[in-house]
Amino acid sequence: MPDTVTRPRPVLMMPLRRCGSHALRLRLNSNADFYAPYPLHIVDFMPLVDLYGNLENDINYFQMITDVIGLQSGLMVKWPGIVFDPVEIFDAIKDEPRNVHRIVYELLFRIGLSQGASVVMDKSLDSVFYAEDLLELFPEMLFLNVIRDPRAQVSSMNKAIIHDFDTMLNTMTWVKAYKKAQQLTEKYPDKVLTIRYEDFVSHQDVIIHQICDFFEISYSDEMLNIEKSNEASSIANRSALWVSNSSAPIPANVDKFKKTLTMQEIEIIETLSGDIMERFGYEKMTSCNADVSDEAIIDARNKSTTNRYNAWEELRLKDPKDYMLRKYRSDYLEMIKMRLMREKDILLKSA
C-alpha cells in the first residue's frame, strides 16, 4: 500500500443515514478526483470487535481482516473492479495500529486509488461515533456533516429496514447522532463542513461547489447531471429506498413529511429535537409538549419490535431480491458472532 503521501485523503460523511447522502455521493462520484463506494456501514460490525480478543495476536487480527473483507464482498452494491486478498491486506497494515477502522480504510484507500481519486469518502454516516478514533489514525481526515430537517429524516427512517420502526425511537437516534456531530464540529471546526440537505435541493450547484472547495477538488457543472450517471440508474433499481437517486431532487418533497407523519409524531420529533432544529433554522409546527416519558419509550420499543417483523415480511413479499441481499448481511454478521462465541467458549473450557 502506498504511504500517507500518495494515498487518497480520507473523508467521513456524517452523522446519520437517510439524510440524502446517496444523492450527494453519486454527484461527487462524477468527479475524477473523488470516489466514495457504496458504504460498508461498519457500525453493524462493531458489537463483534471485542470477541476477537487481543488484536496484537496475528491470528486474531488476520481473522478480523478476513471477516471485514467478507462483509465488503457481500455488499448490496459491489465495489467496481477490485477483489481484496486478506493475506495482502494483513501484510500491508500489520505494523500499524491494529483496529477495525484501519482495516476498513485500507480497503477504502485501495478502491480510491484504483479509481484514480485523490479523495476517498466513507458514506458510513453512523461512524460519527468513532470519529476520534479515526482522527488518531488519520490526522488529515475531513468530515462532511449533512444536516436534514428531523421531521423529514425521521419520516424517511421510519420506512427504512435499517432503523427502528417508531418515530420516537428514530428521533432519539437522530438527536444522539446530531449532538455527536456538533461536538466534533466545535472541537475541530477546520475539519468539518456542515451543509443542509434542503439547501442542496434548492441550490445544487452552490452546495456541490462548496463541498468541492472543502475537499480541494475542482468543480464541474457536469456533476449535477445525475441522469448521465450509470451508478445512479443502477442503484435506483436496487431498492425502493433508492428510487429517487436517478433524478434531480424535487423541492416539493422537502415538506413531504407533512403528509406522511401525524401531528402527534411531528410533536414528538419537535419535543425531542427542538434545540437542534432551532440551531439549523427549522421552524416548528407544534407546542413541543409530547409525552416522551420512560413509559412512552418502553411502549415505543414494544411497537417497534412488532413493526420490524412486519416490515421484513413486507419486504420479502414485495421485493425478494432486496430482502435476500439485506438478509444475507444480517445472517453473515450473526454467523461471525456465533463462530467467535463458540471459539471463545472452547478456549475457556480448555484453560
N, C-alpha and C positions, 0 to 999 in steps of 0.2 A: 504493500500500500504506500502511495506517495506520502511525503511528510506534510506537516501542517502548512508549509508554504504553498504547496501546489494543490492540496485537496480543496474542494469547494467550501465556501463559508456556510456553516450550519445555521439554520433558522427554524424556530418552532412557531407554528400558528397556535394561538390560544384564544379563549380559555375553555370553550365548550362546543360540542358538536351541535348541528342544526342551526348554525348562525349564518348560513350562506357561504360556507367555507369552500365547497366544491366550485361554486361559481367563480370565486377568486382564484383558486388553484388552477382551474382549466384555462383561464385567461392568461395568467402568468406563465403557464407552461408553453405558450406560443412564443415566448422569448427564448432565444437560443442560449442565453447566459444563465437561465434559471431552469430548475427542474424540481418537481415535487411529485413523487409517485403516489399511487393510492396508499393511504396510511396503514401502518401496521397496528396502530392502537395498542401499544404495549401495556397500557394501563390494565388490560384484561389479563395480562401475564403476571403482573406484579404480585398478586397473592401467592404465587408459586415460588417466588425467588428464595425465600428463607428455607424452603425444603431442599434446596441444592446443597446446603451446608457451606463449608469453607471453600470459597472460590479460589483460594491460593492452591488448592489441590487441583492439579491439572485435569484429572478425570472429571471432577465436578464441573469445572469451567467448560471443558470440551462438551460435556453433556448439555449444558445450558446453551452453548453456541449452536449445537445440533438442533435443539428444540426450538430455538428462536428462528433458525433458518427454515425449519419445518412449518412454523407459524406463517412465515413470509410466503412460502411456496403455496400455502393453502388460501391465500387472499382471494376475495371475490373478483378483483381486477388484477391481473398479473402485471408484474414489472417487466417491461419490454426488453427482450434480448439479453437476459442475464440469468445465470444459474450460479448459486454460491456453493463453494466447497468448504465444509466445516473444518477440514484439516488446514486449508489455506488461510481461512479466517483466524483460526486459533494461532497459527504461526505468526500472523501479522500483528496480533494485538496482545499476545501472552505476556509481554514485558511491560505493558501499560497498566494503569489502574484497572482492576478487574471488577466489572459490574455489568448488568444487563444493558444499561444505556450505551456503554462503549460498544457493545455488540451491535445494537440497533443502528448506531451512527456509522459503524464500519460498513454496514450494508448500504446505508444511505449515501455515504461518500462514494462508494463504488458505482452505484446506479447513476449518481450525479455525474461522475467522471465519464461513464460510458455514454452519457447524453451530451457531453461537452459543456456542462454547466459550471459556472463559477460560484453559483449559489445553489444550495440544495435545502429544501424545506420539508420538515416533517409536519403533516397535517393532523397529527395525533393530538388534538387540542387538549384533551384531558391530562396530558403530560405536564401541564402547567404546575401540577403539584410536585413535580420533580425538577423544576427549573433551576433551583440552587445546585442540585447535583450535576445538571448539565453544564452550568457555568463553571463548575470546578474542573470538569473535563475539557471544556471548550470555552475559554475566556473570550474568544472572538464572537461568540454566539449572539444572534439577534432574535427579537420576538415580535411577531405581528399579532397585535391584540385586536380581535374583531368583536365589536360590540353590536348587539341587536336588542331591540325592544323586547323585554322579557315576556310580554304577553304573546307576541308573535313567535318567539323562540320556544316558549313552553308549549304553545299550541302545536308547533311542529314536533317537539319532543314527544308529546302525548301520542302521536301517530307512529312513532319510530319504534321498531322492535328492540332497539339498543338501549332504551331508557326505561324508567318506571312508567306505570300506566295510571298515573294520577297527577292532577295539576299541582296539588300541594307538595308532593314529594319531588316532582321535577323542578318546581320553583326553589325548593330548598337546595337542590343540587346546583341550580343556576346561581343562587346567591353565594354559595360556598366557592364556586369556581371564579366568579367575578371579583370577589373580595381578594382571593389569592392573586389574581392578575393585577389588581390595584396595588397590592403590597409590592409586587415585583416592579411595577411601573414607578412607584415612589422611591424604591431603593436603587433602581438602575434606569433612570429616565432617558439616558442616551442610548440604551439598548432596546427600548420598546417604542414601537409606533402603534398608536391607537387610532382605529378608524371605526366609523359607524356603518353598519350594513345599509341602512337607509340612505346615507349619503352616497354610497356606491351605486345604489339603484337609480338615484336621481342624477348623479354626475359620474358615470363610469370612468370617463377619461381623466377627470381630476384625481380621483382616488387611485386608479391604477398608476398614474404618473407619480403620485405621492409615494406609493409603495416602491416603485422602481428607483426613485431618488434615494429612498431609505436603504435599499439593497445595493445601491451604486451600480445599477444596470441601466441600459438605455431603454427608453420608452418608445413604442411604436403604436400608431392607431390600429394596426393590424391585430393587436392584442385584444381589441374589442369585438372583432369579427368572429364571434363564437360559432356561427353557422358553418364555418370552414374547418372547425376542429373535429377530426375523426374521433379523438378521445371523448369529446363531449357527446357526440352522437352515440358512441358505443356505450358509455356509462348510462345514458338516458334510457337505454333499452334493457338495462340490467335489473332495475328495481323501481318500484313505484315511488320510492323516496327520492329518486334522482331524475324524474321525467322532465323537470323544468330546466335542466342544465344545458340543453342543446339550443336554447333560445335566449334572447335578451330578457333580463328581469322585467317584470310587469309592475310599474309603480302602484297600481291599484291594489296589489297583493300585500302591500306593506300593512294595510289595515284589515286584512282578511280575518284576523283573529276575532274581530267583532262579530263575525258570523259563525265561527267555529267554537268559540267559548261562551259559556253563560256569564251573566253579570256576576253571579256568585264566584265563578272561577276567576274572573278578572279582578274581583275584590281580594281574593286570596293572594293572587300574584302581586297586586299593588301593596297589600299589607306587609308581605314578606320582603319585597324588593324596593320599597318606596324611596329609600335614601339613595340607592344606586340609580334609580330612574331619574331622580332629580339631578344627579351629577351629570348625566348624559343627555338631559333635555327632553325626556319623555313625559308628556303631560298625562296626569292621572284622570281617571273617569269615575272613581268611587271615593267614599269616605275612609277607606282603608281600615275598616273595623272588623274584618273577617275573623272567625274563630280559628286560631292556629295553635290551640292548646295541645298538650301531650295526648289527651284523649282523641282529639281530631286527627292527630298524626298517626296514632295506632289504627284508627278506623281507615285512614287513607292507605296504610300498608296492607291491611286485610283486603281492601278492594283492589289494590294493585296486583296482588297475588292471583286473584280470580281473573282479572283483566289480562294478565300476562299469558295465562294458559289459553284464553280465548283468542288473543292476538296471534299466538303461534299457530293455533289451529286454523284461523282465518288465512294466515299467510300460506300455510301448507296447501289449502284448498284452492286459493286464488292464484298463487304464484309459486308452484312447486320448485322451480329452479332456484329462485331467490331463497326459499325456505331451506333447500338442501345445502346451498353454499353457506348460509349462516349457521345452520345446524352442524355442518362439518367443523366449523371453527370452534363452536362450543364443545362439541364432542372431543375434538383434539386436545383442548385445554383440560378437559376432565380426564382424558386418558393420561396426560402427563402427571396430573395431580395424583391419580391412583397409583401410577408407577413409582413416583417419588415417595409416596407414603408407604408403599409396600417395601421399597428398598430400605427406608429408614427403620421400619419395624424389624426387618431382618437383621440390620446392624445392631439394634438394641438387644435383640434376643441372643445374638452371638457374643455380645460384650461380656 
